[in-house]
């Protein structure tokens, strides 16, 4: 039996990190953990409870309720994927909305929120055999991950992917709003004080602007095999 490793995928918003991570997890029969969905679920909870006003999160209120927020990933055999549950409610569609996207970076800046999420993520990764994507997986959550990948793509291509994704989910949006949101999130993610978006020194870079998912899989297979043999 091959040894299991941890694969950490970081990168910019709407680079296709989740799609790529899911494809890897399916092929290796690993567990896929969407770290971004965890922060989106917290953000949705904050919106629902009125903890965000004029775009500013109420830090004190959010911290006081962290213990009331339970996030799970439950496999849906009908679609062959894990879905995000917030306090036992399937919120997979709600957490992908523009409203949540507009506030998730601000909520993610709160140290106590990140500490709670990181602890949960590390607990899941104890036995390895996981693929996790996010902004700081290879730099903060799993700095010792056997394989770290940093993904990037042009802003316009990322905006088009996000726009198509939302339309596919039945969410009506304006392309310009989607693009502006991505540019804003890039700036916020790169400049936040806590766990800013950075490429780990030992990460391999994947610019998938002109690559299909299958082409990305061809690219990564030999890298994964090498990392497993080295572990």
C-alpha angles and dihedrals in degrees: 000000000000119000116254122235139189116250114199118195119190132170149111126322116282095009090131093257094145094047091049093044092050091050091052092046092051093049094048095036088238128148114262117216119189103205092181090059089058092057091043090053091052089049092051089051089052093049093049092050096046095248093136119067125176088349094304119115118226096236096191094050093046094049091049091057101042092103089057092058115091119180125190137172112220122187115239108205091194091068099021094236142102116254129204120250124193113198090338094312122116104237099164093123098039095053091058094060123118090243092059091042090054093057106029096089092053093049090046090058091069107104096214092052092052092045091054094047094046091052090053092047093050091049090055091049098053094102093040120217092115138124115206129179131193143100104293106020096118095037103040115004099043108009088162096052111142092228126031122183125187114201129201140164138168118288095241093050091048091049092050091050092050092045092051091046093054093046089050089056091052094254112138113218141156116248092225091055091050092050093047090050092053093049090048092049092050091056093045095046094049095047106038115121095228119062098335119199106276136155112245112239091240097043123116113229122232119189102189098176091124101023132103120221091255091052088052090051091052088052095050103041097079091044092053092048091052093048092049091051091048094050 
